């Protein structure tokens, strides 16, 4: 077994060279290294890949019921047109890294958790994520052995274990779905010694192995020429959550628990760093955040009677923002504080900026 089989430590070294710090995940400063949002698409280990967003397919045995969805998200890319986050003075955080003092998005102000009311803080939490995380930690696998297993094979095996060893009594609630996300157009350092588990697949048309190979770095070496990382290891009495942590570290990836699935990203996709920002909003925004033309006509008394009963300010605002293209990751959430007429949002900085842009657009439409 070579070091390439366990590239987790190499991945840390690579990030250390880029960020200039030993633990970039813990502190993760927002850097002026010129990155800007761009679209990203999922890539899955199967020969019957969906061809467009929203298309679904089923992978694996019926017991596993591993549903993968082709999705789109925002990641960092290109640098030349990046605008400074603020005019604050810069501080060095290590060789090759420059951190900046963050400025809140327009129309908003940063908030720390200790300044929030306990009730608001509880509403800002995402209970679905906490429940799924706890189930993954309670799903203990007595023994799981890999011998030269590839990344897709390992993930499929762990997903099957999440079904078999789940403490949930209901079959419909057992196990988790897994989504693999990768980012096109981001070059990695040390790629000769660090195989990309997202780059090669064991089945299907070779052209599907890396659909971005022709538009990223222009290299003559195709994705299928790269060695495929494998793992040979025995895990005993480990929870499914621990297995995800151990395996993603081996393959230079990281995972995130969301209310709908476990999402796995390569280390080239930075982990989102959440902040909490409060936006002052008017009452009419809370009542009609999507600028619907009007309420249902009185001639149709059944038009929205049920919907109104179920709606809350949070669901109305969340639906309007998501319809406008604001994407919330696993722990992102929002809550409206009627006592201060503030919309409190926890999300990565780029999404907070998107919320700010929507609020600005909304005020201009009124």
Secondary structure as UniProt FT lines:
FT   HELIX           3..6
FT   HELIX           8..19
FT   HELIX           24..27
FT   STRAND          36..42
FT   TURN            53..54
FT   STRAND          56..59
FT   TURN            62..64
FT   STRAND          66..69
FT   STRAND          72..77
FT   TURN            80..81
FT   STRAND          90..92
FT   TURN            95..96
FT   STRAND          98..100
FT   TURN            106..107
FT   STRAND          108..110
FT   HELIX           113..115
FT   HELIX           118..124
FT   HELIX           127..138
FT   STRAND          140..150
FT   HELIX           151..164
FT   HELIX           171..173
FT   STRAND          178..182
FT   TURN            184..185
FT   TURN            189..193
FT   TURN            197..199
FT   HELIX           206..208
FT   TURN            209..217
FT   HELIX           223..225
FT   STRAND          230..239
FT   HELIX           240..250
FT   TURN            251..252
FT   STRAND          253..257
FT   STRAND          262..266
FT   TURN            267..268
FT   STRAND          274..280
FT   HELIX           283..287
FT   TURN            289..290
FT   TURN            298..299
FT   TURN            301..302
FT   HELIX           305..310
FT   HELIX           313..323
FT   TURN            324..325
FT   TURN            330..331
FT   STRAND          333..337
FT   TURN            338..341
FT   STRAND          342..348
FT   HELIX           349..365
//
